[in-house]
Amino acid sequence: MADEQVALFTEDGLPDGSAPRSVMRARRLWHAATFVLPRSVDGTRIYVHQRTFTKDVFPGLFDCWAGGVLAAGESVAEGARRELAEELGVRGVSLEPLFSFRFEPTRCHCHCFEARTDGPFTWQPEEVRDGGWRTLPELRAMLEDPATPFVTDGRAALERWLSLRKAAP
């Protein structure tokens, strides 16, 4: 819903009230969003989906994170669970916090999690057009292919996740 109340934050990430989503978008106000990376239980695959062409932000683009804007009064963990359930129909799985970062172009505090699940997945028809499993090499190839447009903040989160994996012992 375009006018649902969303949580607002300061540039430094402190709570700063709420506003209708349409106002937050129009005024480019600082807000927060959750990102949940669905990985297979064995860790070898990542679920990638394509957004519907009717989405208000990044229509038709690919993403490997289920997520969205934090609602007013909602905790980050609650938002992550809600978004994973709404977009992909996945419920009752543990969420592992990964990292947070600020994404300046959309003025968003991004909170990233991982969910280990083998599905089943049930797409929300207003949000997800298509989806399927990709191995890490397949996902990297998608990122490198200019014909496969990725959501910009999702790409930034994925690049950070891949970088942290490289740095891990």
DSSP file (Angstrom, degrees, kcal/mol; ACC not computed):
  #  RESIDUE AA STRUCTURE BP1 BP2  ACC     N-H-->O    O-->H-N    N-H-->O    O-->H-N    TCO  KAPPA ALPHA  PHI   PSI    X-CA   Y-CA   Z-CA
    1    1 A M    >         0   0    0      0, 0.0     3,-1.3     0, 0.0    20,-0.2   0.000 360.0 360.0 360.0 130.6    0.0    0.0    0.0
    2    2 A A  T 3   +     0   0    0      1,-0.3    20,-1.3    19,-0.1     0, 0.0   0.787 360.0  43.7 -64.3 -29.5    1.4    3.4   -1.0
    3    3 A D  T 3  S+     0   0    0     18,-0.2    -1,-0.3    17,-0.2     2,-0.1   0.147  77.4 131.9-108.3  22.0    0.3    5.2    2.1
    4    4 A E    <   -     0   0    0     -3,-1.3    17,-2.3    16,-0.1     2,-0.4  -0.414  67.5-102.6 -65.3 150.0    1.2    2.7    4.8
    5    5 A Q  E     -A   20   0A   0     15,-0.2    67,-2.0    16,-0.1     2,-0.3  -0.628  42.9-169.0 -77.8 126.4    3.1    4.3    7.7
    6    6 A V  E     -AB  19  71A   0     13,-3.0    13,-1.7    -2,-0.4    65,-0.3  -0.856  25.9-103.3-116.3 153.2    6.8    3.5    7.5
    7    7 A A  E     -A   18   0A   0     63,-2.1    25,-0.6    -2,-0.3     2,-0.3  -0.513  33.4-152.2 -74.4 138.1    9.5    4.1   10.1
    8    8 A L  E     -C   31   0B   0      9,-2.9     8,-2.9    -2,-0.2     2,-0.3  -0.811  12.0-171.5-109.2 154.1   11.8    7.1    9.6
    9    9 A F  E     -A   15   0A   0     21,-2.0    21,-0.3    -2,-0.3     2,-0.1  -0.934  25.1-108.4-138.6 159.6   15.4    7.5   10.8
   10   10 A T    >   -     0   0    0      4,-2.7     3,-1.9    -2,-0.3     6,-0.1  -0.335  45.5 -97.7 -76.5 171.1   18.0   10.2   11.0
   11   11 A E  T 3  S+     0   0    0      1,-0.3    -1,-0.1     2,-0.1    20,-0.1   0.820 127.9  55.1 -58.6 -30.5   21.0   10.0    8.7
   12   12 A D  T 3  S-     0   0    0      2,-0.1    -1,-0.3    97,-0.0     0, 0.0   0.427 124.5-102.9 -85.0   0.6   22.9    8.4   11.7
   13   13 A G  S <  S+     0   0    0     -3,-1.9    -2,-0.1     1,-0.3     3,-0.0   0.608  73.0 140.7  92.3  12.2   20.2    5.6   12.0
   14   14 A L        -     0   0    0      1,-0.1    -4,-2.7     2,-0.0    -1,-0.3  -0.689  62.8 -95.4 -88.0 142.3   18.3    6.9   15.0
   15   15 A P  E     +A    9   0A   0      0, 0.0    -6,-0.3     0, 0.0    -1,-0.1  -0.253  43.3 176.4 -55.3 140.1   14.5    6.6   15.1
   16   16 A D  E     -     0   0A   0     -8,-2.9    -7,-0.2     1,-0.5     2,-0.2  -0.157  45.2 -91.3-144.7  42.2   12.8    9.7   13.8
   17   17 A G  E     -     0   0A   0     -9,-0.2    -9,-2.9   -10,-0.0    -1,-0.5  -0.502  50.4 -81.5  89.4-153.7    9.1    9.1   13.7
   18   18 A S  E     -A    7   0A   0    -11,-0.3   -11,-0.2    -2,-0.2   -13,-0.1  -0.945  32.8-177.3-150.1 167.7    7.0    7.8   10.8
   19   19 A A  E     -A    6   0A   0    -13,-1.7   -13,-3.0    -2,-0.3    53,-0.1  -0.972  43.3 -78.4-159.5 160.3    5.4    9.0    7.6
   20   20 A P  E >>  -A    5   0A   0      0, 0.0     4,-2.3     0, 0.0     3,-0.6  -0.406  45.3-118.2 -61.1 145.5    3.3    7.6    4.8
   21   21 A R  H 3> S+     0   0    0    -17,-2.3     4,-2.6     1,-0.2   -18,-0.2   0.879 114.7  56.5 -53.5 -41.1    5.4    5.6    2.3
   22   22 A S  H 3> S+     0   0    0    -20,-1.3     4,-2.5     1,-0.2    -1,-0.2   0.876 108.4  46.8 -62.1 -37.4    4.4    8.0   -0.5
   23   23 A V  H <> S+     0   0    0     -3,-0.6     4,-2.7     2,-0.2    -1,-0.2   0.916 110.4  52.7 -69.6 -43.9    5.8   11.0    1.6
   24   24 A M  H  X>S+     0   0    0     -4,-2.3     5,-2.0     1,-0.2     4,-0.6   0.926 114.5  42.7 -56.8 -45.5    9.0    9.1    2.4
   25   25 A R  H ><5S+     0   0    0     -4,-2.6     3,-0.7     3,-0.2    -2,-0.2   0.944 115.1  48.2 -66.4 -48.6    9.6    8.4   -1.3
   26   26 A A  H 3<5S+     0   0    0     -4,-2.5    -2,-0.2     1,-0.2    -1,-0.2   0.866 120.4  36.6 -63.0 -37.7    8.6   11.9   -2.5
   27   27 A R  H 3<5S-     0   0    0     -4,-2.7    -1,-0.2    -5,-0.2    -2,-0.2   0.426 104.5-126.8 -95.9   0.7   10.8   13.7    0.1
   28   28 A R  T <<5 -     0   0    0     -3,-0.7    -3,-0.2    -4,-0.6     2,-0.2   0.943  43.3-178.7  52.7  53.1   13.6   11.2    0.0
   29   29 A L      < -     0   0    0     -5,-2.0     2,-0.2    -6,-0.2    -1,-0.2  -0.533  33.9 -97.7 -84.1 149.5   13.5   10.8    3.8
   30   30 A W        +     0   0    0    -21,-0.3   -21,-2.0    -2,-0.2     2,-0.2  -0.461  57.8 154.5 -65.6 133.7   15.9    8.4    5.6
   31   31 A H  E     -Cd   8 108B   0     76,-1.8    78,-2.5   -23,-0.3     2,-0.3  -0.796  35.2-113.2-145.4-175.7   14.3    5.1    6.3
   32   32 A A  E     - d   0 109B   0    -25,-0.6    38,-2.8    -2,-0.2     2,-0.3  -0.940  23.0-173.9-129.6 153.5   15.3    1.5    7.0
   33   33 A A  E     -Ed  69 110B   0     76,-2.4    78,-2.4    -2,-0.3     2,-0.3  -0.973  17.8-131.4-141.6 156.5   14.8   -1.7    5.0
   34   34 A T  E     -Ed  68 111B   0     34,-2.5    34,-1.1    -2,-0.3     2,-0.4  -0.839  13.7-164.6-108.4 149.3   15.4   -5.4    5.6
   35   35 A F  E     -Ed  67 112B   0     76,-2.5    78,-2.8    -2,-0.3     2,-0.5  -0.995   3.1-169.1-132.7 123.5   17.2   -7.7    3.2
   36   36 A V  E     -Ed  66 113B   0     30,-2.4    30,-2.9    -2,-0.4    78,-0.2  -0.967  10.6-152.0-119.5 120.6   16.9  -11.5    3.6
   37   37 A L  E     - d   0 114B   0     76,-2.7    78,-2.3    -2,-0.5     2,-0.7  -0.799  12.6-147.8 -90.5 107.3   19.2  -13.7    1.5
   38   38 A P  E     + d   0 115B   0      0, 0.0     9,-2.6     0, 0.0     2,-0.4  -0.672  23.9 176.8 -79.5 115.3   17.5  -17.1    1.0
   39   39 A R  E     -Fd  46 116B   0     76,-2.8    78,-2.8    -2,-0.7     7,-0.2  -0.903  34.7-102.5-116.5 147.6   20.2  -19.8    0.8
   40   40 A S    >   -     0   0    0      5,-2.3     3,-2.0    -2,-0.4    78,-0.2  -0.244  37.6-107.7 -61.3 156.2   19.6  -23.5    0.5
   41   41 A V  T 3  S+     0   0    0      1,-0.3    -1,-0.1    75,-0.1    77,-0.1   0.858 123.2  50.0 -56.6 -36.8   20.1  -25.5    3.7
   42   42 A D  T 3  S-     0   0    0     75,-0.1    -1,-0.3     1,-0.1    -2,-0.1   0.517 110.9-125.5 -81.6  -3.4   23.4  -27.0    2.3
   43   43 A G  S <  S+     0   0    0     -3,-2.0    -2,-0.1     2,-0.1    -1,-0.1   0.512  80.9 109.9  79.0   5.5   24.5  -23.4    1.4
   44   44 A T  S    S+     0   0    0     91,-0.1    92,-0.7    -5,-0.0     2,-0.3   0.648  71.7  46.4 -90.1 -14.8   25.2  -24.2   -2.2
   45   45 A R  E     - G   0 135B   0     90,-0.2    -5,-2.3    91,-0.1     2,-0.4  -0.920  59.9-154.3-132.4 154.2   22.4  -22.2   -3.8
   46   46 A I  E     -FG  39 134B   0     88,-3.1    88,-2.0    -2,-0.3     2,-0.6  -0.979  25.1-123.0-125.2 137.6   20.8  -18.8   -3.5
   47   47 A Y  E     - G   0 133B   0     -9,-2.6     2,-0.4    -2,-0.4    86,-0.2  -0.713  29.8-170.4 -85.5 123.0   17.2  -18.0   -4.5
   48   48 A V  E     - G   0 132B   0     84,-2.8    84,-2.5    -2,-0.6     2,-0.3  -0.924   4.7-176.1-114.4 135.8   17.0  -15.3   -7.1
   49   49 A H  E     -HG  63 131B   0     14,-3.1    14,-2.5    -2,-0.4     2,-0.5  -0.900  22.3-130.6-129.7 161.0   13.7  -13.6   -8.1
   50   50 A Q  E     -HG  62 130B   0     80,-2.8    79,-3.3    -2,-0.3    80,-1.2  -0.939  27.4-127.6-109.6 131.9   12.5  -11.1  -10.6
   51   51 A R  E     - G   0 128B   0     10,-2.9    77,-0.3    -2,-0.5    76,-0.1  -0.380  31.9 -98.4 -73.1 153.3   10.3   -8.3   -9.4
   52   52 A T    >   -     0   0    0     75,-1.8     8,-1.9     1,-0.1     3,-1.0  -0.267  26.3-119.5 -66.5 160.5    6.9   -7.6  -11.1
   53   53 A F  T 3  S+     0   0    0      6,-0.3    -1,-0.1     1,-0.2    74,-0.0   0.505 110.2  63.2 -79.5  -3.6    6.8   -4.8  -13.7
   54   54 A T  T 3  S+     0   0    0     72,-0.1    -1,-0.2     3,-0.0    73,-0.0   0.418  72.5 121.6 -99.7   0.0    4.1   -3.1  -11.5
   55   55 A K    <   -     0   0    0     -3,-1.0     3,-0.1     1,-0.1    72,-0.1  -0.328  64.1-135.6 -62.0 145.4    6.4   -2.5   -8.5
   56   56 A D  S    S+     0   0    0      1,-0.2     2,-0.4     2,-0.1    -1,-0.1   0.761  91.3  40.4 -74.9 -24.4    6.8    1.2   -7.6
   57   57 A V  S    S-     0   0    0      1,-0.2    -1,-0.2    94,-0.0    -2,-0.0  -0.991 129.9  -7.4-127.9 132.4   10.6    0.9   -7.1
   58   58 A F  S >  S-     0   0    0     -2,-0.4     3,-1.4     1,-0.2    -7,-0.2   0.888  79.9-162.0  55.1  47.9   12.9   -1.2   -9.4
   59   59 A P  T 3   +     0   0    0      0, 0.0    -6,-0.3     0, 0.0    -1,-0.2  -0.340  67.4   5.3 -62.9 138.5   10.1   -2.8  -11.5
   60   60 A G  T 3  S+     0   0    0     -8,-1.9    -7,-0.2     1,-0.2     2,-0.1   0.402  97.6 130.5  75.4  -2.3   11.1   -5.9  -13.4
   61   61 A L    <   -     0   0    0     -3,-1.4   -10,-2.9    -9,-0.3    89,-0.2  -0.405  57.6-111.9 -85.3 162.3   14.6   -6.1  -12.0
   62   62 A F  E     +Hi  50 150B   0     87,-3.0    89,-2.7   -12,-0.2     2,-0.3  -0.593  36.2 171.3 -90.6 152.9   16.3   -9.1  -10.4
   63   63 A D  E     -H   49   0B   0    -14,-2.5   -14,-3.1    -2,-0.2    89,-0.0  -0.984  31.7-158.8-155.7 153.0   17.2   -9.5   -6.8
   64   64 A C  S    S+     0   0    0     -2,-0.3     2,-0.4   -16,-0.2   -17,-0.2   0.247  75.9  81.1-116.1   9.3   18.4  -12.2   -4.5
   65   65 A W        -     0   0    0    -28,-0.2     2,-0.5   -16,-0.1   -28,-0.2  -0.958  65.8-149.2-116.3 131.8   17.2  -10.5   -1.3
   66   66 A A  E     +E   36   0B   0    -30,-2.9   -30,-2.4    -2,-0.4     2,-0.3  -0.871  52.1 105.4 -91.4 129.7   13.6  -10.7    0.0
   67   67 A G  E     +E   35   0B   0     -2,-0.5     2,-0.3    16,-0.2   -32,-0.2  -0.995  35.2 179.9 179.2-176.9   12.9   -7.5    1.8
   68   68 A G  E     -E   34   0B   0    -34,-1.1   -34,-2.5    -2,-0.3    15,-0.1  -0.983  45.0 -37.3 174.6-176.7   11.4   -4.1    2.1
   69   69 A V  E     -E   33   0B   0     -2,-0.3     2,-0.3   -36,-0.2   -36,-0.3  -0.345  59.5-110.7 -69.3 140.4   10.8   -1.0    4.0
   70   70 A L        -     0   0    0    -38,-2.8   -63,-2.1   -63,-0.2   -38,-0.2  -0.552  32.7-130.0 -71.9 129.0   10.4   -1.2    7.8
   71   71 A A  B >   -B    6   0A   0     -2,-0.3     3,-2.0   -65,-0.3   -65,-0.3  -0.414  36.8 -82.4 -76.1 156.2    6.9   -0.4    8.9
   72   72 A A  T 3  S+     0   0    0    -67,-2.0    -1,-0.1     1,-0.3     3,-0.1  -0.369 117.4  12.1 -57.8 132.6    6.2    2.1   11.7
   73   73 A G  T 3  S+     0   0    0      1,-0.2     2,-0.4    -3,-0.1    -1,-0.3   0.475  99.8 125.6  79.2   3.0    6.7    0.5   15.1
   74   74 A E    <   -     0   0    0     -3,-2.0    -1,-0.2     4,-0.0     2,-0.1  -0.763  56.5-130.8 -99.1 138.1    8.3   -2.7   13.6
   75   75 A S     >  -     0   0    0     -2,-0.4     4,-2.6     1,-0.1     5,-0.2  -0.416  27.2-111.0 -77.5 162.9   11.6   -4.1   14.7
   76   76 A V  H  > S+     0   0    0      1,-0.2     4,-2.4     2,-0.2     5,-0.2   0.921 119.7  48.9 -59.9 -45.2   14.2   -5.0   12.1
   77   77 A A  H  > S+     0   0    0      2,-0.2     4,-2.4     1,-0.2    -1,-0.2   0.901 111.0  50.0 -63.7 -40.8   13.8   -8.7   12.9
   78   78 A E  H  > S+     0   0    0      1,-0.2     4,-2.6     2,-0.2    -1,-0.2   0.921 111.1  49.6 -62.5 -43.0   10.0   -8.4   12.6
   79   79 A G  H  X S+     0   0    0     -4,-2.6     4,-2.7     2,-0.2    -2,-0.2   0.895 109.8  50.8 -62.8 -40.7   10.3   -6.6    9.3
   80   80 A A  H  X S+     0   0    0     -4,-2.4     4,-2.2     2,-0.2     5,-0.2   0.934 112.6  45.5 -63.9 -46.0   12.7   -9.3    8.0
   81   81 A R  H  X S+     0   0    0     -4,-2.4     4,-2.0     2,-0.2    -2,-0.2   0.918 114.0  49.8 -62.9 -43.1   10.4  -12.1    8.9
   82   82 A R  H  X S+     0   0    0     -4,-2.6     4,-3.0    -5,-0.2    -2,-0.2   0.937 112.0  46.9 -61.4 -48.1    7.4  -10.3    7.5
   83   83 A E  H  X S+     0   0    0     -4,-2.7     4,-2.8     1,-0.2     5,-0.4   0.894 110.7  51.2 -65.0 -40.7    9.0   -9.5    4.2
   84   84 A L  H  X S+     0   0    0     -4,-2.2     4,-1.5    -5,-0.2     6,-1.5   0.902 115.1  44.1 -62.3 -40.2   10.4  -13.1    3.7
   85   85 A A  H  X S+     0   0    0     -4,-2.0     4,-1.2     4,-0.3    -2,-0.2   0.917 116.8  45.6 -70.2 -43.8    6.9  -14.4    4.4
   86   86 A E  H  < S+     0   0    0     -4,-3.0    -2,-0.2    -5,-0.2    -3,-0.2   0.954 121.2  34.3 -65.9 -50.6    5.1  -11.9    2.2
   87   87 A E  H  < S+     0   0    0     -4,-2.8    37,-1.8    -5,-0.2    -3,-0.2   0.912 137.6  14.1 -75.3 -43.6    7.4  -12.0   -0.9
   88   88 A L  H  < S-     0   0    0     -4,-1.5    34,-2.9    -5,-0.4    -3,-0.2   0.437  93.2-120.3-117.4  -2.0    8.4  -15.7   -0.9
   89   89 A G     <  +     0   0    0     -4,-1.2     2,-0.5    -5,-0.4    -4,-0.3   0.687  61.1 146.5  72.7  17.3    6.0  -17.4    1.4
   90   90 A V        +     0   0    0     -6,-1.5     2,-0.3    32,-0.1    -1,-0.2  -0.787  18.5 166.4 -94.5 124.7    8.8  -18.6    3.7
   91   91 A R        +     0   0    0     -2,-0.5     3,-0.1     1,-0.1    -9,-0.0  -0.925  47.5  29.0-133.5 156.7    7.9  -18.8    7.4
   92   92 A G  S    S+     0   0    0     -2,-0.3     2,-0.3     1,-0.2    -1,-0.1   0.689  80.4 126.8  73.2  20.4    9.3  -20.4   10.5
   93   93 A V        -     0   0    0     -3,-0.1    -1,-0.2   -12,-0.1     2,-0.2  -0.794  63.1-105.8-107.3 155.0   13.0  -20.3    9.6
   94   94 A S        -     0   0    0     -2,-0.3    22,-0.6    22,-0.2     2,-0.5  -0.506  27.5-144.6 -75.5 144.9   15.8  -18.8   11.6
   95   95 A L  E     -J  115   0B   0     -2,-0.2    20,-0.2    20,-0.1   -14,-0.0  -0.955   5.9-155.2-111.9 126.9   17.3  -15.5   10.4
   96   96 A E  E     -J  114   0B   0     18,-2.9    18,-1.9    -2,-0.5     2,-0.1  -0.893  20.5-127.3-100.3 118.4   21.0  -14.9   10.9
   97   97 A P  E     +J  113   0B   0      0, 0.0    16,-0.3     0, 0.0     3,-0.1  -0.424  32.0 174.4 -62.2 136.0   22.0  -11.3   11.1
   98   98 A L  E     -     0   0B   0     14,-3.2     2,-0.3     1,-0.4    15,-0.2   0.816  48.1 -51.8-106.9 -63.5   24.8  -10.5    8.5
   99   99 A F  E     -J  112   0B   0     13,-0.8    13,-3.1     2,-0.0    -1,-0.4  -0.969  39.6-130.0-168.9 168.0   25.5   -6.8    8.4
  100  100 A S  E     +J  111   0B   0     -2,-0.3     2,-0.3    11,-0.2    11,-0.2  -0.949  25.4 170.2-129.1 153.0   24.0   -3.3    8.0
  101  101 A F  E     -J  110   0B   0      9,-2.1     9,-3.4    -2,-0.3     2,-0.4  -0.986  33.0-111.7-156.5 159.6   25.0   -0.5    5.7
  102  102 A R  E     -J  109   0B   0     -2,-0.3     2,-0.6     7,-0.2     7,-0.2  -0.812  20.8-159.0 -95.2 135.1   23.8    2.9    4.5
  103  103 A F  E >>> -J  108   0B   0      5,-3.2     5,-2.1    -2,-0.4     4,-0.6  -0.913   5.6-167.6-115.9 103.2   22.7    3.2    0.9
  104  104 A E  G >45S+     0   0    0     -2,-0.6     3,-0.9     1,-0.2    -1,-0.2   0.854  75.2  65.4 -64.1 -42.2   22.8    6.8    0.0
  105  105 A P  G 345S+     0   0    0      0, 0.0    -1,-0.2     0, 0.0    -2,-0.0   0.867 120.4  24.1 -55.5 -34.4   21.0    6.9   -3.4
  106  106 A T  G <45S-     0   0    0     -3,-0.6    -2,-0.2     2,-0.1   -75,-0.1   0.380 106.9-122.5-107.8   3.7   17.7    5.9   -1.7
  107  107 A R  T <<5 +     0   0    0     -3,-0.9   -76,-1.8    -4,-0.6     2,-0.4   0.953  60.2 150.7  56.2  55.9   18.7    7.2    1.8
  108  108 A C  E   < -dJ  31 103B   0     -5,-2.1    -5,-3.2   -78,-0.2     2,-0.7  -0.943  50.8-142.6-126.1 138.1   18.2    3.8    3.4
  109  109 A H  E     -dJ  32 102B   0    -78,-2.5   -76,-2.4    -2,-0.4     2,-0.5  -0.902  31.7-154.0 -93.2 113.5   19.7    2.0    6.4
  110  110 A C  E     -dJ  33 101B   0     -9,-3.4    -9,-2.1    -2,-0.7     2,-0.6  -0.798  11.7-166.0-101.1 126.7   19.9   -1.6    5.1
  111  111 A H  E     -dJ  34 100B   0    -78,-2.4   -76,-2.5    -2,-0.5     2,-0.3  -0.949  13.3-157.4-116.8 114.0   19.8   -4.5    7.5
  112  112 A C  E     +dJ  35  99B   0    -13,-3.1   -14,-3.2    -2,-0.6   -13,-0.8  -0.737  15.4 170.9-104.6 140.0   20.8   -7.8    6.0
  113  113 A F  E     -dJ  36  97B   0    -78,-2.8   -76,-2.7    -2,-0.3     2,-0.4  -0.869  23.3-135.0-134.0 164.5   20.0  -11.4    7.2
  114  114 A E  E     -dJ  37  96B   0    -18,-1.9   -18,-2.9    -2,-0.3     2,-0.4  -0.985  13.2-166.4-123.0 140.1   20.4  -14.9    5.8
  115  115 A A  E     -dJ  38  95B   0    -78,-2.3   -76,-2.8    -2,-0.4     2,-0.7  -0.992  12.0-147.9-124.2 122.9   17.7  -17.6    5.9
  116  116 A R  E     +d   39   0B   0    -22,-0.6     2,-0.3    -2,-0.4   -22,-0.2  -0.824  42.1 136.4 -90.6 119.0   18.6  -21.2    5.3
  117  117 A T        -     0   0    0    -78,-2.8    -2,-0.1    -2,-0.7   -75,-0.1  -0.986  51.0-153.3-158.7 148.8   15.7  -22.9    3.6
  118  118 A D        -     0   0    0      1,-0.5     3,-0.2    -2,-0.3   -78,-0.1   0.145  55.5-161.8-106.8  15.6   14.9  -25.3    0.8
  119  119 A G        -     0   0    0      1,-0.3    -1,-0.5     3,-0.0     2,-0.2  -0.527  46.8-136.3  90.5-159.2   11.4  -23.8    0.4
  120  120 A P        -     0   0    0      0, 0.0     2,-0.4     0, 0.0    -1,-0.3   0.502  43.6-154.0 -72.0 160.1    8.8  -24.3   -0.8
  121  121 A F        -     0   0    0     -2,-0.2     2,-0.5    -3,-0.2   -32,-0.2  -0.890  14.7-172.2-109.0 135.7    8.4  -20.8   -2.2
  122  122 A T        -     0   0    0    -34,-2.9     2,-0.1    -2,-0.4   -32,-0.1  -0.954  21.5-140.7-126.4 109.7    5.1  -19.1   -2.8
  123  123 A W        -     0   0    0     -2,-0.5   -35,-0.2   -35,-0.1   -36,-0.1  -0.429  11.9-125.3 -74.7 140.5    5.5  -15.8   -4.6
  124  124 A Q    >>  -     0   0    0    -37,-1.8     4,-2.9     1,-0.1     3,-2.0  -0.775  22.9-141.3 -78.6 118.7    3.3  -12.8   -3.7
  125  125 A P  T 34 S+     0   0    0      0, 0.0    -1,-0.1     0, 0.0    -2,-0.0   0.765  98.0  53.9 -60.2 -26.9    1.8  -12.0   -7.2
  126  126 A E  T 34 S+     0   0    0      1,-0.1   -72,-0.1   -74,-0.1   -74,-0.1   0.657 122.4  28.2 -78.0 -14.3    2.1   -8.2   -6.6
  127  127 A E  T <4 S+     0   0    0     -3,-2.0   -75,-1.8     1,-0.2     2,-0.5   0.785 114.7  49.3-114.2 -41.1    5.8   -8.5   -5.8
  128  128 A V  E  <  +G   51   0B   0     -4,-2.9   -77,-0.2   -77,-0.3    -1,-0.2  -0.916  41.9 175.4-119.2 127.7    7.5  -11.5   -7.6
  129  129 A R  E    S-     0   0B   0    -79,-3.3     2,-0.3    -2,-0.5   -78,-0.2   0.788  72.6 -14.1 -92.8 -35.6    7.2  -12.4  -11.2
  130  130 A D  E     +G   50   0B   0    -80,-1.2   -80,-2.8     2,-0.0    -1,-0.3  -0.970  62.7 172.2-162.0 163.4    9.6  -15.3  -11.4
  131  131 A G  E     +G   49   0B   0     -2,-0.3     2,-0.3   -82,-0.3   -82,-0.2  -0.974   4.1 157.9-173.5 163.0   12.3  -17.0   -9.3
  132  132 A G  E     -G   48   0B   0    -84,-2.5   -84,-2.8    -2,-0.3     2,-0.2  -0.965  42.9 -70.8-179.9 169.6   14.6  -20.0   -8.9
  133  133 A W  E     -G   47   0B   0     -2,-0.3     2,-0.3   -86,-0.2   -86,-0.2  -0.467  40.0-175.3 -76.6 145.1   17.8  -21.3   -7.4
  134  134 A R  E     -G   46   0B   0    -88,-2.0   -88,-3.1    -2,-0.2     2,-0.1  -0.992  22.7-126.8-135.2 143.1   21.2  -20.2   -8.7
  135  135 A T  E  >  -G   45   0B   0     -2,-0.3     4,-2.5   -90,-0.2     5,-0.2  -0.410  37.6-102.5 -76.2 166.5   24.6  -21.5   -7.6
  136  136 A L  H  > S+     0   0    0    -92,-0.7     4,-2.7     1,-0.2     5,-0.2   0.919 123.8  49.8 -60.1 -44.8   27.1  -18.8   -6.5
  137  137 A P  H  > S+     0   0    0      0, 0.0     4,-2.1     0, 0.0    -1,-0.2   0.899 111.6  49.5 -61.1 -37.7   29.0  -19.0   -9.9
  138  138 A E  H  > S+     0   0    0      2,-0.2     4,-2.1     1,-0.2    -2,-0.2   0.901 111.3  49.2 -65.4 -40.0   25.7  -18.6  -11.7
  139  139 A L  H  X S+     0   0    0     -4,-2.5     4,-2.2     2,-0.2    -1,-0.2   0.913 109.6  51.0 -66.0 -42.7   24.8  -15.6   -9.5
  140  140 A R  H  X S+     0   0    0     -4,-2.7     4,-1.8     1,-0.2    -1,-0.2   0.911 109.3  51.7 -59.6 -41.5   28.1  -14.0  -10.1
  141  141 A A  H  X S+     0   0    0     -4,-2.1     4,-1.0     1,-0.2    -1,-0.2   0.892 107.9  51.9 -63.2 -39.5   27.6  -14.4  -13.9
  142  142 A M  H >< S+     0   0    0     -4,-2.1     3,-0.6     1,-0.2     6,-0.3   0.916 108.7  50.8 -61.5 -42.6   24.2  -12.8  -13.6
  143  143 A L  H 3< S+     0   0    0     -4,-2.2    -1,-0.2     1,-0.2    -2,-0.2   0.851 111.4  47.8 -63.1 -34.5   25.8   -9.8  -11.8
  144  144 A E  H 3< S+     0   0    0     -4,-1.8    -1,-0.2    -5,-0.2    -2,-0.2   0.632  92.7  90.5 -82.2 -14.2   28.4   -9.4  -14.5
  145  145 A D    X<  -     0   0    0     -4,-1.0     3,-2.2    -3,-0.6    -1,-0.0  -0.746  63.3-157.3 -88.8 113.3   25.9   -9.6  -17.4
  146  146 A P  T 3  S+     0   0    0      0, 0.0    -1,-0.1     0, 0.0    -4,-0.0   0.696  92.0  65.4 -63.6 -16.2   24.6   -6.2  -18.3
  147  147 A A  T 3  S+     0   0    0      1,-0.2    -5,-0.1     2,-0.1    -2,-0.0   0.518  91.3  69.5 -81.3  -4.6   21.5   -7.8  -19.8
  148  148 A T  S <  S-     0   0    0     -3,-2.2     2,-0.3    -6,-0.3    -1,-0.2  -0.810  79.6-156.4-114.0  88.8   20.5   -9.0  -16.3
  149  149 A P        -     0   0    0      0, 0.0   -87,-3.0     0, 0.0     2,-0.3  -0.495   8.2-160.6 -73.6 126.6   19.5   -5.8  -14.5
  150  150 A F  B     -i   62   0B   0     -2,-0.3   -87,-0.2   -89,-0.2     2,-0.1  -0.783  30.8 -96.2-104.2 147.8   19.7   -6.1  -10.7
  151  151 A V     >  -     0   0    0    -89,-2.7     4,-2.6    -2,-0.3     5,-0.2  -0.396  38.6-130.0 -54.9 133.7   18.1   -3.9   -8.0
  152  152 A T  H  > S+     0   0    0      1,-0.2     4,-2.1     2,-0.2    -1,-0.1   0.907 103.8  41.7 -64.7 -44.6   20.7   -1.4   -7.1
  153  153 A D  H  > S+     0   0    0      2,-0.2     4,-2.3     1,-0.2    -1,-0.2   0.859 114.9  52.6 -72.7 -31.4   20.6   -1.7   -3.3
  154  154 A G  H  > S+     0   0    0      2,-0.2     4,-2.5     1,-0.2    -2,-0.2   0.883 108.8  50.3 -65.9 -38.7   20.3   -5.5   -3.6
  155  155 A R  H  X S+     0   0    0     -4,-2.6     4,-2.8     2,-0.2     5,-0.2   0.923 110.3  50.0 -63.0 -44.3   23.5   -5.5   -5.8
  156  156 A A  H  X S+     0   0    0     -4,-2.1     4,-1.9     1,-0.2    -2,-0.2   0.908 112.4  47.1 -61.5 -41.9   25.3   -3.3   -3.2
  157  157 A A  H  X S+     0   0    0     -4,-2.3     4,-2.6     2,-0.2    -1,-0.2   0.913 113.0  48.8 -65.8 -42.5   24.3   -5.7   -0.5
  158  158 A L  H  X S+     0   0    0     -4,-2.5     4,-2.9     2,-0.2     5,-0.2   0.911 110.0  50.9 -65.5 -42.2   25.3   -8.8   -2.5
  159  159 A E  H  X S+     0   0    0     -4,-2.8     4,-2.2     2,-0.2    -1,-0.2   0.893 111.8  48.3 -62.3 -38.7   28.7   -7.2   -3.4
  160  160 A R  H  X S+     0   0    0     -4,-1.9     4,-2.5    -5,-0.2    -2,-0.2   0.923 111.9  49.4 -65.2 -44.2   29.3   -6.5    0.3
  161  161 A W  H  X S+     0   0    0     -4,-2.6     4,-1.9     1,-0.2    -2,-0.2   0.918 112.4  47.5 -61.5 -44.4   28.2  -10.1    1.2
  162  162 A L  H  X S+     0   0    0     -4,-2.9     4,-1.9     1,-0.2    -1,-0.2   0.895 111.5  51.3 -64.1 -39.8   30.6  -11.5   -1.4
  163  163 A S  H  X S+     0   0    0     -4,-2.2     4,-1.8    -5,-0.2    -2,-0.2   0.905 109.6  49.3 -63.9 -42.3   33.4   -9.3   -0.2
  164  164 A L  H  X S+     0   0    0     -4,-2.5     4,-1.2     1,-0.2    -1,-0.2   0.855 108.4  54.1 -66.8 -33.9   32.9  -10.4    3.4
  165  165 A R  H  < S+     0   0    0     -4,-1.9    -1,-0.2     1,-0.2    -2,-0.2   0.895 108.1  50.0 -65.0 -39.7   33.0  -14.1    2.3
  166  166 A K  H  < S+     0   0    0     -4,-1.9    -2,-0.2     1,-0.2    -1,-0.2   0.880 111.7  48.5 -63.9 -38.2   36.3  -13.5    0.5
  167  167 A A  H  < S+     0   0    0     -4,-1.8    -1,-0.2    -5,-0.1    -2,-0.2   0.684  90.0 101.0 -78.2 -19.0   37.8  -11.9    3.7
  168  168 A A     <        0   0    0     -4,-1.2    -3,-0.0    -3,-0.2    -4,-0.0  -0.379 360.0 360.0 -69.8 145.2   36.6  -14.6    6.0
  169  169 A P              0   0    0      0, 0.0    -1,-0.1     0, 0.0    -4,-0.1   0.516 360.0 360.0 -67.5 360.0   39.2  -17.2    7.1
